C-alpha cells in the first residue's frame, strides 16, 4: 500500500464512521414526520410517483451512458484518478448551482422542473466518475452500482447503513442484485430532498435557495461517490479487505 492509499483509507474510515453512526434525535423526528405525512398520501399517488421516478431514472441512465465521455483521460493510480475526479466534480457542481438558481427564480412552476434536471446532472456525474475510476458503464452491474451510490448519498440514516453494506461488499452482493426497489428509492430520495428544496419554490428568494441547495447536494454526492469508488479501487486490487472497513470493524 502506498502512502497516498493509506491516507485515503484513513479518510474512508472517518467517512464510514459518520455514515453509520446512530441517527440524531432531530433526524429521527424528521423521518417520523415524513413517514407520517407519506401515510396521508393515497397509495395510488405513491404508485404513480414511483412509476414516474422509475422511468425518469431509467431514461437518465440511458442518456447518461450515451453522453459519457468514455475516452476521457484515465489515471494510472488512485492519486491521478482522484485529481481527475476533482476536476469533473467542480464542473458538475457549477452546472448544478446554475440550474438551481435558474429554476428557483421563477417560483413554484419553474421550480418543479428542477427535479428532473438536477436528477439528470447527478446521474451523469456518477457515470463520469465510474469511468474515471476505470469501471465500464455499459455493464448492467455498474449501472446498478451507480444507483446504490446514489441511494447512499440521498437516503435516511437507516437506509444509508444498509446501502453501505452493499457498496462495501459489492463483489459479493452484486450476484443477488437484479433490480432496484423503486418504491423505497423514490421515497427515500423525496424525503431527503423535501427539506433541502422546499424554499426554492418562493419566487426570487428561491434562486438563492436553489443555488445553495444544489451546491450542497452535489457536495454530498461528490463525497459519497469519491469514497465509494476509492473503496472499490482498493478492494478490487486486493489492497484492502472489505471486512476491514465494514460496519462492525
Phi, psi and omega in degrees: 000130179285168179297321180292319179297323177295320177298315179297318179299320177297320179292322177298319180297319178294320177297317180298318181299320178292325184291319188259006180293159182297143180300144176289163178300317179297318180297320178294317181295319179297316180296319179296319180294319180292322178297317179298317179298320181294331179290340180277347180273129181305145181301325180299322178294319177300318181297319180294316180296316179301313181295321180296313181293322178303310181291325179296314181293317180297320178295321179293323178298317179294314181297322180293323178297318182294319186272349181294133178281095184279355179248018179292158180303140179242145179280154178271348180209176186297322180299313181294322177297319180295325178293319177294322177301313183300317179296316180294318181300314182298321180292320179288323178296319178298318179297321180294320179296314179298318180295318180295319179293319182294317181279338180280340185287340187257009177082203192301307187295316180290326180296332179297331180287345181296326185301303180292325181294314180292322177301318179297317179299316182297312182293317178299320178300315181294324176298316180296320180296315179303317180295319179303319182272010170090017181256140188270110188287352176285343179284134182303318183296331179287326176290326175293321179298320178302318180291328176291322176297319178301313180294325179297327180280322190237067178214172175292165181301319180295315180293325178301315182296321178294317182291323178302322180299322178291315181296316182294325183245042189299319183300330177271316186289328186298339179295336185252004181265116178248332178197177180263144171286092190293326179297312179294321180304308184289325181293314180295318181294315180298316180297320179294322186279336187307307184293318184293328191249356186304311185285355178291343183276359177275119182306139178080292178300330182297334180295317179293315180296317181298316179295314182295315181297315181293325175301313182290323179294321177290326176299316179296314180294320180297313179298316180296314181296316181300312181293322181296317182281330172298317179298317178294320179303312184290323181283320182294335179263008177070017181286324175226162174261136180307328181297336182287345178234025178280170183296333184270001183294000000 
